[in-house]
Amino acid sequence: MVPRQQFINKIRELGYTHKDETKRVQIWRKQGATHFLTVKKGSTLEEGYVTIALRQAGLGEEAIKQFIACAKS
């Protein structure tokens, strides 16, 4: 499990800004583009979700593995 705040910090580095939120998720949109990510409001996120979301955001496989390893420790 990856702490939610660390994931949010990472997507901020990648150019995403908080756009909106619903009862269960926050919506983050990439500046100058139409791509968006939904982030659950829980305290931790599953590794599978984090991997898929960062891959869609344009991060390479090695960078994703490194981020998850650092976030878990």
C-alpha positions in Angstrom: 0.0 0.0 0.0 1.2 3.5 -0.9 0.5 6.5 1.3 -2.0 8.7 -0.5 -0.1 12.0 0.2 3.1 10.7 -1.3 1.1 9.8 -4.5 -0.4 13.2 -4.6 3.0 14.8 -4.2 4.2 12.7 -7.2 1.4 13.6 -9.5 1.9 17.3 -8.6 5.5 17.0 -9.7 4.1 15.6 -13.0 2.0 18.7 -13.6 -1.4 17.7 -12.2 -3.6 20.1 -10.2 -6.7 19.5 -8.0 -9.8 20.1 -10.1 -12.8 18.8 -8.2 -13.9 16.2 -5.8 -16.9 13.9 -5.1 -17.9 12.0 -2.0 -15.3 9.3 -2.4 -12.6 10.6 -4.9 -10.6 13.7 -5.8 -10.2 14.6 -9.5 -6.8 15.8 -10.6 -6.3 17.2 -14.1 -3.0 17.7 -16.0 -2.3 21.4 -16.7 -2.8 22.3 -20.4 -4.4 18.9 -21.3 -7.6 17.0 -20.9 -6.1 13.9 -19.0 -7.3 13.4 -15.5 -6.8 11.0 -12.6 -9.2 10.1 -9.8 -7.6 9.6 -6.4 -9.6 7.8 -3.6 -9.9 9.7 -0.3 -8.6 6.8 1.8 -5.2 7.1 3.6 -3.5 4.5 1.4 -3.7 3.4 -2.2 -3.2 0.0 -3.7 0.0 -0.6 -5.6 -1.9 -1.8 -8.8 -3.8 1.5 -9.0 -0.6 3.6 -8.4 1.2 1.6 -11.1 -1.6 2.1 -13.7 -2.1 5.8 -12.8 1.6 6.7 -13.1 1.9 4.7 -16.3 -1.0 6.7 -17.8 0.7 9.9 -16.5 3.7 9.1 -18.6 6.2 7.7 -16.1 8.5 4.8 -17.1 8.3 1.4 -15.6 11.6 1.8 -13.7 10.6 5.1 -12.2 7.3 3.7 -11.1 9.0 0.7 -9.4 11.4 3.1 -7.7 8.6 5.4 -6.5 6.6 2.5 -5.0 9.7 1.1 -3.3 10.5 4.4 -1.7 6.9 5.1 -0.7 6.5 1.8 1.0 9.7 2.1 3.1 
